[in-house]
Amino acid sequence: MKDFSLEVHGCHQYDATGAISDPIYLSATYRHPGFKQSTGYDYGRVDNPTRHELELTLARLERGERAWALSSGMAAINMALHLLQPGDHILLSEDLYGGTVRLVNDIYSAYGLTYDYVDTSDLAATEAKITDKTRLLFIETPSNPMMRISDIAALAKLAHAHHALLAVDNTFLSPHFQKPLTLGADIVVHSATKYLCGHNDIIAGVIAIADRNADYGQKLELLIKSEGPNLSPMDSWLLLRSIKTLGLRVERQEQNAQKIAEWLTTQENVTDVYYVGLPSHPGHELQQRQATGNGSMISFKVKTPELAKAMLERIRLIAFAESLGGVESLLTYPLAQTHAEMPQELLARTGLDDRLLRLSVGIEDAEDLIADLSQALNG
Ligand SMILES: Cc1ncc(COP(=O)(O)O)c(C=O)c1O
């Protein structure tokens, strides 16, 4: 089945009523038909019919064997890192969500994990940073917020040649545009708070895997059952409902983003535009090979830090807020928001500075969005 049909129908296994909308099962526990007998559901932390429907749908969308719906994107990233042992080394994209950097640097380092950051869009530089202890390569593509593009298939080969796993944070593109597991990645994580939800009304995460029978699949099963980071039935239902319109939303958002990015390149007060849909983007060609869309995240630099701050206060239709992926357009100042805790060294390496703004393009009318940006940019 093609993406649009999968998104609308998921894995829908109609219950006895034939309900088109999946029921929300709120029960925390389940009655056993007899001694040592089960309906397949025993206790809500371990499984829940609404969450189960969502997880089957997510696994199909990512073309994976198994997916888990978790309480946040950070819970999903935490699970991927949890696969490692003290002494293991993790290599991460140097340009990535600040919360992931904080989790690695401030939490996992205390448990004996070593780590390095590298520009994973540079294959040779990435290979040079792999050690005999590297067990996980963790990337974002497009990266956050500089929109660098990494070659998923090549990195999967590299990771596997060194007995490491490749995990991809697929938040920015969603499975509608990019399916890392089909390119050789082992693990996909999402902040489902973003495009998968699309309405800025729940916090959720996803971890999907290529092979449920591999060691890492079995370990994840055990970890999630034991630690209980699962998504609630109500939020699972909201996410299932949101996914029905995923394709419509992200394709519309992408069309808007292309128009806005092109317009930004013509603006005197804008010095740099980072959007992979622009043919001038260094990752544009690779992106067309490994994904079916460019997404709707644009970063850009304006002439001065003062102008960047003034824009945040002048925008009206677009909201000054963190997060991304929703139907409402949001403008973020990464240095003070999403990447506030990024070490200075990584900021310098990636070029994230006080003139950078990140725009998550929504589904509004592109002309209205451009008009709002124009009045904010030109005072
Ligand atoms: C790319 C990316 N990954 C992960 C996360 C964390 O997700 P959550 O906020 O749902 O925990 C975020 C949050 O902004 C993100 O942008």
The ligand as an SDF file (V2000), in Angstrom:
LIG
                    3D

 16 16  0  0  0  0  0  0  0  0999 V2000
   14.7370   16.7330   16.1400 C   0  0  0  0  0  0  0  0  0  0  0  0
   14.1650   16.5420   17.5230 C   0  0  0  0  0  0  0  0  0  0  0  0
   14.3250   15.3440   18.1260 N   0  0  0  0  0  0  0  0  0  0  0  0
   13.8350   15.1280   19.3680 C   0  0  0  0  0  0  0  0  0  0  0  0
   13.1630   16.1080   20.0720 C   0  0  0  0  0  0  0  0  0  0  0  0
   12.6260   15.8210   21.4510 C   0  0  0  0  0  0  0  0  0  0  0  0
   11.2580   15.5490   21.3720 O   0  0  0  0  0  0  0  0  0  0  0  0
   10.1880   15.8250   22.5460 P   0  0  0  0  0  0  0  0  0  0  0  0
   10.1640   17.2950   22.7650 O   0  0  0  0  0  0  0  0  0  0  0  0
    8.9250   15.2730   21.9780 O   0  0  0  0  0  0  0  0  0  0  0  0
   10.6780   15.0800   23.7440 O   0  0  0  0  0  0  0  0  0  0  0  0
   12.9680   17.3480   19.4760 C   0  0  0  0  0  0  0  0  0  0  0  0
   12.2370   18.4090   20.2130 C   0  0  0  0  0  0  0  0  0  0  0  0
   12.1790   19.5410   19.8570 O   0  0  0  0  0  0  0  0  0  0  0  0
   13.4840   17.5780   18.1680 C   0  0  0  0  0  0  0  0  0  0  0  0
   13.3460   18.7610   17.5530 O   0  0  0  0  0  0  0  0  0  0  0  0
  1  2  1  0
  2  3  1  0
  2 15  2  0
  3  4  2  0
  4  5  1  0
  5  6  1  0
  5 12  2  0
  6  7  1  0
  7  8  1  0
  8  9  2  0
  8 10  1  0
  8 11  1  0
 12 13  1  0
 12 15  1  0
 13 14  2  0
 15 16  1  0
M  END
$$$$
